[in-house]
Amino acid sequence: MKQGIHPEYRQVVYKDTSTGFMFLTGSTRYSKETVEWEDGNTYPLLTVEVSSDSHPFYTGKQKFADAGGRVDKFRKKYGM
């Protein structure tokens, strides 16, 4: 890679604001807030509103639309 043109890649902690779940990962994002992680080191803290801990797809609380009902409505409407 070319030197001096890429942002610094470092370890950061993301925190889900809805559940309080935190995880450590790599990122180029910057934050003035910091947090002490389980390993005793201090990392930048970035907050997110939705993570795998709170998203309905990952928690199993996903709602599915009734696709069969939509098809039946279409067929009834257009006489198929």
C-alpha positions as CSV (number, residue, x, y, z in Angstrom):
1,M,0.0,0.0,0.0
2,K,1.1,3.6,-0.6
3,Q,2.3,5.3,2.6
4,G,0.5,8.3,4.0
5,I,-2.8,8.1,2.1
6,H,-4.7,5.5,4.1
7,P,-6.5,6.2,7.4
8,E,-5.1,4.5,10.5
9,Y,-6.6,1.1,11.1
10,R,-6.9,0.3,14.9
11,Q,-8.9,-1.7,17.4
12,V,-12.1,0.0,18.5
13,V,-15.1,-1.0,20.7
14,Y,-18.6,-0.7,19.4
15,K,-21.5,-0.4,21.8
16,D,-25.1,-1.0,21.0
17,T,-27.1,1.8,22.6
18,S,-30.3,-0.2,22.8
19,T,-29.0,-3.3,24.7
20,G,-25.6,-2.2,26.0
21,F,-23.8,-5.0,24.2
22,M,-20.2,-4.2,23.3
23,F,-17.7,-5.9,21.0
24,L,-14.1,-5.3,20.0
25,T,-13.2,-5.1,16.3
26,G,-10.9,-3.2,13.9
27,S,-12.0,0.0,12.2
28,T,-10.7,3.3,10.7
29,R,-13.3,5.3,12.5
30,Y,-12.2,7.8,15.1
31,S,-13.8,8.7,18.4
32,K,-12.8,10.9,21.3
33,E,-14.6,8.6,23.8
34,T,-12.7,5.7,25.2
35,V,-13.5,2.6,27.2
36,E,-11.5,0.1,29.2
37,W,-12.0,-3.3,27.6
38,E,-11.9,-6.8,29.3
39,D,-8.2,-7.2,28.5
40,G,-7.3,-4.1,30.5
41,N,-6.5,-1.9,27.5
42,T,-8.2,1.3,26.6
43,Y,-9.9,1.6,23.2
44,P,-11.9,4.2,21.3
45,L,-15.7,3.8,21.9
46,L,-18.1,4.0,19.0
47,T,-21.9,3.8,19.5
48,V,-24.4,2.2,17.2
49,E,-28.2,2.0,17.4
50,V,-28.5,-1.6,16.0
51,S,-26.1,-4.5,16.2
52,S,-26.4,-8.3,15.9
53,D,-27.5,-8.3,19.6
54,S,-30.6,-6.1,18.9
55,H,-31.5,-6.6,15.2
56,P,-34.7,-8.7,14.7
57,F,-33.1,-10.9,12.1
58,Y,-30.4,-12.1,14.5
59,T,-32.6,-12.3,17.6
60,G,-35.2,-14.4,16.0
61,K,-38.0,-11.9,16.5
62,Q,-38.3,-11.1,12.8
63,K,-41.8,-10.5,11.5
64,F,-42.6,-12.0,8.1
65,A,-45.1,-10.4,5.7
66,D,-47.9,-12.8,4.5
67,A,-46.6,-13.2,0.9
68,G,-49.4,-15.7,0.1
69,G,-52.1,-13.2,1.1
70,R,-50.6,-10.6,-1.2
71,V,-50.6,-13.0,-4.2
72,D,-54.2,-14.0,-3.5
73,K,-55.2,-10.3,-3.4
74,F,-53.5,-9.6,-6.7
75,R,-55.2,-12.6,-8.4
76,K,-58.6,-11.6,-7.0
77,K,-58.2,-8.0,-8.0
78,Y,-57.1,-8.8,-11.6
79,G,-59.3,-11.9,-12.0
80,M,-56.6,-14.4,-12.6
